[in-house]
Amino acid sequence: MTPGAPVIASRCVRLQGIEIMIGTAQLDLKLRSLLRKRFPRKAAGDLGYDPYDLGALRRNATQVLADIQQAVVPEPAEKCRRILLAMQNSYPTAELANEYFANLELALRHKRELDVAGQIVIGVGPGRCGSSSLSQMLGSIPNSCCTHESPPLIFWRPTIEQVDFHVRRFRLLAKYYSVVSDVSHWWLNAIEQIWERLPEMKVIGLIRQHDECARSFMRIQGFGAGSANPWAPPGDSFWRVGAWDATYPSYPVPDLSKHDPDRVKLEQIRRYVSEYNAQIMTLAQGHPGRVKVVRTEALSLPDVQAEIFSVAGHRGKNANWKLNVKGTDDGKINQVEI
């Protein structure tokens, strides 16, 4: 050890007979990249369609509609959930949207309509920033309908059909629920369009320190060739294609990407998070009465939770919300409600 060097906790990692002593603070991207070269990740199978191709997504929607109409689904609410889940890999065409809303109206027919429409709240954040926790927090409000990343997806450059579907859904649900909310990264570039039609909508923006956020993304997206990288340009064959790729911005890939892909991806994510956070701050400065900015690290503070419930106009449950810390499964709990 170098004289004067700080003492770092270490642990032993054993991989296929190779034993490596490492400092827990030094298990960084370089080590992961070295391990990945020796033990490469197997790339997932082809998605089967181009997530940027509207024609392919519309064809998927046609097949989804045919499958839904042929299936025996007795409950309208369950049919709504199946349509929403299927929209992750398709598109809110007029025909599919009409099928969904016809069933949604049936599912709501026995629920009492409110005298005053409920508060609509959108949560935004780059991801890996407490969005699942925020969604669950809002969902603790009585008579609320709060989801996390509820389909259909919204592209980084939103389409009219995507925004129209969600506005129509928010309006209908707000007739029956005191708070209607969804939290996702994909709302950011659609907020101004939605405000034109739902001016009473409130926004909660989540901001996490960009380097911590970026490294958390890396752990989830994976390492090496064949891992996920939604920030790569469309058509890039080095990384795995994902259904949600079009919901993120894409950045140019330098020539060194094939030699040091993890470094390239990490820099892309850092840029994304930094630009996203800056856009949230700009939005908040331009709309101080409509946008509440919350630091991820403060989500569990009682005073901060009180402010969040104040935005929603109703009190929910105070708790130490820390979901999706090591994965993404928690975020799927309330992805689809109705």
URMODA-V570860 format. One record per helix or strand of 2 or more residues. SS is the DSSP state (alpha for helix, beta for strand). FROM is the first residue (numbers start at 1). LEN is the number of residues. If there is no record, write none. Layout:
BEGIN
ss:SS from:FROM len:LEN
ss:SS from:FROM len:LEN
END
This chain:
BEGIN
ss:beta from:10 len:6
ss:beta from:18 len:6
ss:alpha from:24 len:3
ss:alpha from:29 len:10
ss:alpha from:54 len:17
ss:alpha from:76 len:14
ss:alpha from:94 len:14
ss:beta from:119 len:6
ss:alpha from:131 len:9
ss:beta from:144 len:5
ss:alpha from:160 len:14
ss:beta from:179 len:5
ss:alpha from:185 len:13
ss:beta from:202 len:6
ss:alpha from:210 len:12
ss:alpha from:245 len:3
ss:alpha from:255 len:4
ss:alpha from:261 len:26
ss:beta from:291 len:5
ss:alpha from:296 len:3
ss:alpha from:302 len:11
ss:alpha from:329 len:4
END
